[in-house]
Amino acid sequence: MIRPKTILDVVNVGLRGSLCVGLCAVLMGCIPPEAQPRKLSEKEALEFSLDQPTALDDVSFRQSKKGEPKAVGCADGQREGFANLERFPNVAGCLARWEGKKSLRAPLTNKACGDDNKTKCASPGDVCAEGWHLCGVGGSNQDLAERVTGKECNTEAGPGKFVAAMSHLQEPKVCPPLPTKDTVFDCLAEGIGAESVCCGEACTFGKCRHGIWKSKTKISRGKAEGCGSSSSRRNGGLLCCRDEVLPVADAAI
């Protein structure tokens, strides 16, 4: 350490220190306010959180018994949604995990995956067993409507949420009339209307409720993750539909 030898040296050191402090203050003042650190207000934090779908981290799913994948509907042989196979032979809730965000209509790799066998999915649709497919993958609202009612979707899928491979609107920000059998739904990546149709206790209503069932269509609410860009942490519960529709038990009608 170099020590000042005279009073003049002491003054010079002090001046240099003051100059540095002043220069730092000037530089900070030159940084635009929007580029400076700022804590979010409670209102802003709430709005940001609402932009993201709820996560599935702490959900205690209602699982079915283990069985043959073709009968269960999930590639790992166990359902996490619509656990009663007798009542719901044509629709299953299956829990999947994959890296990053993926389109729910990504091409299949036919490599079985699921939470029970701890295998991550190369494509979300790989969680469905052979003879099954992600509900809505072709864009038809009838894919779900022919297999489960709106009331069953909202009250009997069980804890958590299970999404279909279709956005609940045909185009962003436009609430259309009740769809027909010929209406085709897209798989939008993000924005208002991109959220996927959803069954389960954690699903919520958006502003438009006619996507599948009149006034009863719920979604995985949070426009940051639509059907075309979903993470498994927030939208890893998926709806699988049996290719061939079987007769439904009387109790499910």
C-alpha positions as CSV (number, residue, x, y, z in Angstrom):
1,M,0.0,0.0,0.0
2,I,1.4,3.5,-1.0
3,R,1.0,6.0,1.8
4,P,0.7,9.7,1.1
5,K,3.9,11.6,2.1
6,T,2.6,15.2,2.3
7,I,-0.7,17.0,3.0
8,L,-0.9,17.8,-0.8
9,D,-0.9,14.0,-1.5
10,V,-3.7,13.5,1.0
11,V,-5.8,16.2,-0.7
12,N,-5.2,14.6,-4.1
13,V,-6.2,11.2,-2.9
14,G,-9.4,12.7,-1.4
15,L,-10.2,14.5,-4.7
16,R,-9.7,11.3,-6.7
17,G,-12.1,9.4,-4.4
18,S,-14.7,12.1,-4.6
19,L,-14.4,12.2,-8.4
20,C,-15.0,8.4,-8.6
21,V,-18.0,8.6,-6.4
22,G,-19.4,11.5,-8.4
23,L,-18.7,9.7,-11.7
24,C,-20.5,6.6,-10.5
25,A,-23.5,8.7,-9.6
26,V,-23.5,10.3,-13.0
27,L,-23.2,7.0,-14.8
28,M,-26.1,5.5,-12.7
29,G,-28.2,8.6,-13.6
30,C,-27.5,7.9,-17.3
31,I,-29.1,4.4,-17.1
32,P,-32.7,4.6,-18.3
33,P,-35.2,3.9,-15.4
34,E,-36.6,0.9,-17.2
35,A,-33.1,-0.7,-17.2
36,Q,-32.5,-0.2,-13.5
37,P,-33.4,-2.9,-10.9
38,R,-36.9,-2.5,-9.6
39,K,-39.0,-4.6,-7.3
40,L,-42.4,-5.6,-8.7
41,S,-45.4,-4.2,-7.0
42,E,-47.9,-6.7,-5.5
43,K,-50.3,-6.0,-8.3
44,E,-47.6,-6.6,-11.0
45,A,-46.5,-9.8,-9.3
46,L,-50.0,-11.1,-9.2
47,E,-50.6,-10.2,-12.9
48,F,-47.4,-12.0,-13.8
49,S,-48.3,-15.1,-11.9
50,L,-51.7,-15.2,-13.6
51,D,-50.0,-15.2,-16.9
52,Q,-48.5,-18.7,-16.1
53,P,-50.7,-21.8,-15.8
54,T,-50.6,-23.4,-12.3
55,A,-47.9,-26.0,-11.7
56,L,-48.6,-29.6,-10.9
57,D,-45.8,-29.8,-8.3
58,D,-47.9,-30.5,-5.2
59,V,-50.9,-32.4,-6.7
60,S,-51.9,-35.7,-5.1
61,F,-53.3,-37.5,-8.1
62,R,-56.0,-40.1,-7.8
63,Q,-54.4,-43.1,-9.6
64,S,-56.0,-46.2,-11.1
65,K,-54.8,-49.7,-10.6
66,K,-51.9,-50.9,-12.7
67,G,-52.9,-52.7,-15.9
68,E,-52.3,-53.4,-19.5
69,P,-51.4,-50.1,-21.3
70,K,-53.9,-50.8,-24.1
71,A,-56.7,-51.1,-21.6
72,V,-55.6,-48.3,-19.3
73,G,-54.8,-45.7,-22.0
74,C,-51.5,-44.6,-20.5
75,A,-48.2,-46.0,-21.9
76,D,-46.9,-46.7,-18.4
77,G,-50.0,-48.8,-17.4
78,Q,-51.5,-46.4,-14.8
79,R,-53.9,-43.5,-15.0
80,E,-53.7,-40.3,-12.9
81,G,-57.0,-38.9,-14.2
82,F,-60.4,-40.6,-14.8
83,A,-59.1,-43.4,-12.6
84,N,-62.3,-45.5,-12.9
85,L,-61.7,-47.5,-16.1
86,E,-65.2,-49.1,-16.0
87,R,-66.9,-45.7,-16.0
88,F,-64.5,-44.0,-18.3
89,P,-63.3,-46.6,-20.9
90,N,-62.6,-44.1,-23.6
91,V,-60.7,-41.3,-21.9
92,A,-57.7,-41.4,-19.6
93,G,-55.6,-38.8,-17.7
94,C,-51.9,-39.6,-18.1
95,L,-49.0,-37.8,-16.4
96,A,-46.0,-37.1,-18.6
97,R,-42.6,-35.3,-18.3
98,W,-40.6,-33.7,-21.1
99,E,-37.8,-31.2,-21.5
100,G,-38.6,-27.5,-22.1
101,K,-41.7,-26.5,-23.9
102,K,-43.3,-28.6,-26.7
103,S,-46.3,-28.6,-28.9
104,L,-48.9,-31.1,-27.8
105,R,-49.2,-31.9,-31.5
106,A,-45.5,-32.7,-31.9
107,P,-44.9,-35.8,-34.1
108,L,-44.9,-39.1,-32.1
109,T,-41.7,-41.1,-31.6
110,N,-43.6,-44.2,-30.4
111,K,-41.3,-44.5,-27.4
112,A,-43.5,-45.3,-24.3
113,C,-43.1,-42.8,-21.5
114,G,-44.8,-41.7,-18.3
115,D,-44.3,-40.9,-14.7
116,D,-44.4,-44.5,-13.4
117,N,-41.6,-45.8,-15.6
118,K,-39.7,-42.5,-15.0
119,T,-39.1,-42.1,-18.7
120,K,-39.3,-38.6,-20.1
121,C,-41.3,-38.2,-23.3
122,A,-39.6,-37.2,-26.5
123,S,-43.1,-36.1,-27.7
124,P,-46.0,-35.4,-25.3
125,G,-48.3,-37.8,-27.3
126,D,-46.0,-40.7,-26.5
127,V,-47.6,-40.9,-23.1
128,C,-50.7,-42.4,-24.7
129,A,-50.8,-46.2,-25.1
130,E,-51.0,-48.0,-28.4
131,G,-54.6,-47.7,-29.6
132,W,-55.0,-44.3,-28.0
133,H,-54.1,-40.7,-29.0
134,L,-54.0,-37.2,-27.4
135,C,-57.6,-36.0,-27.3
136,G,-58.1,-33.2,-29.8
137,V,-54.9,-33.7,-31.7
138,G,-56.8,-33.6,-35.0
139,G,-58.6,-30.3,-34.0
140,S,-62.1,-31.9,-33.6
141,N,-64.1,-30.9,-30.5
142,Q,-66.0,-34.1,-31.0
143,D,-62.9,-36.1,-30.0
144,L,-63.7,-35.3,-26.4
145,A,-67.4,-34.6,-26.7
146,E,-68.1,-38.2,-27.8
147,R,-66.2,-39.7,-24.9
148,V,-67.0,-37.6,-21.8
149,T,-69.6,-35.0,-20.8
150,G,-68.7,-31.5,-19.7
151,K,-69.9,-32.2,-16.2
152,E,-67.7,-35.4,-16.0
153,C,-64.7,-33.4,-17.4
154,N,-65.0,-30.8,-14.7
155,T,-65.9,-32.9,-11.7
156,E,-64.8,-36.5,-12.2
157,A,-61.3,-36.4,-13.8
158,G,-59.9,-36.0,-10.3
159,P,-57.2,-33.7,-8.7
160,G,-54.9,-31.7,-10.9
161,K,-55.6,-31.0,-14.5
162,F,-55.3,-32.9,-17.8
163,V,-55.2,-31.0,-21.1
164,A,-56.2,-31.8,-24.7
165,A,-54.1,-31.1,-27.7
166,M,-56.2,-28.2,-28.8
167,S,-56.6,-24.6,-27.9
168,H,-60.1,-23.6,-26.6
169,L,-60.5,-20.9,-29.3
170,Q,-60.3,-21.2,-33.1
171,E,-58.5,-17.9,-33.3
172,P,-56.9,-15.6,-30.7
173,K,-59.0,-13.1,-28.7
174,V,-62.3,-14.1,-30.4
175,C,-65.1,-15.9,-28.6
176,P,-66.9,-17.8,-31.4
177,P,-70.4,-19.3,-31.2
178,L,-70.9,-22.9,-30.1
179,P,-68.9,-25.0,-32.5
180,T,-70.3,-27.6,-34.8
181,K,-69.0,-31.1,-35.6
182,D,-67.1,-29.6,-38.5
183,T,-65.3,-26.9,-36.5
184,V,-61.6,-27.3,-36.4
185,F,-59.5,-26.0,-33.5
186,D,-55.9,-24.9,-33.8
187,C,-53.0,-25.6,-31.4
188,L,-51.8,-22.0,-30.7
189,A,-48.6,-21.4,-28.8
190,E,-49.4,-18.5,-26.6
191,G,-51.8,-15.6,-26.0
192,I,-55.4,-15.2,-25.1
193,G,-57.3,-18.2,-26.5
194,A,-54.2,-20.4,-26.9
195,E,-54.8,-22.2,-23.5
196,S,-55.7,-25.9,-23.9
197,V,-59.1,-27.4,-23.1
198,C,-58.8,-29.0,-19.7
199,C,-60.4,-31.6,-17.4
200,G,-59.8,-31.8,-13.7
201,E,-60.3,-30.1,-10.4
202,A,-57.5,-27.5,-11.1
203,C,-58.9,-26.4,-14.4
204,T,-60.7,-23.0,-14.5
205,F,-63.0,-21.1,-16.8
206,G,-61.8,-18.5,-19.2
207,K,-63.9,-15.8,-20.8
208,C,-65.0,-18.1,-23.6
209,R,-66.7,-21.3,-22.4
210,H,-68.1,-23.0,-25.5
211,G,-65.0,-24.7,-26.9
212,I,-66.3,-28.3,-26.4
213,W,-69.4,-28.2,-24.2
214,K,-71.8,-25.3,-24.1
215,S,-70.9,-23.1,-21.1
216,K,-68.9,-25.9,-19.5
217,T,-65.5,-25.9,-21.2
218,K,-62.6,-25.2,-18.8
219,I,-59.0,-24.5,-19.6
220,S,-55.5,-24.6,-18.2
221,R,-55.6,-20.8,-17.6
222,G,-52.4,-18.8,-18.3
223,K,-51.8,-17.4,-21.7
224,A,-48.0,-17.9,-21.5
225,E,-48.3,-21.6,-22.3
226,G,-50.7,-22.5,-25.0
227,C,-51.3,-25.9,-26.7
228,G,-48.4,-25.3,-29.0
229,S,-45.8,-24.4,-26.4
230,S,-46.4,-26.3,-23.1
231,S,-44.1,-27.4,-20.3
232,S,-44.7,-30.6,-18.4
233,R,-44.4,-28.8,-15.1
234,R,-47.5,-26.9,-15.8
235,N,-49.3,-28.9,-18.4
236,G,-47.9,-32.4,-18.0
237,G,-51.3,-34.0,-17.3
238,L,-52.6,-35.1,-20.7
239,L,-55.9,-36.4,-21.9
240,C,-55.7,-39.6,-24.0
241,C,-58.6,-40.8,-26.1
242,R,-59.2,-44.4,-27.2
243,D,-59.1,-44.7,-31.0
244,E,-62.2,-46.9,-31.0
245,V,-65.1,-45.6,-28.8
246,L,-66.4,-48.4,-26.5
247,P,-69.9,-48.5,-24.9
248,V,-70.0,-46.5,-21.7
249,A,-71.3,-48.0,-18.4
250,D,-74.7,-46.8,-17.4
251,A,-73.3,-45.1,-14.2
252,A,-71.3,-42.7,-16.4
253,I,-74.3,-41.5,-18.4
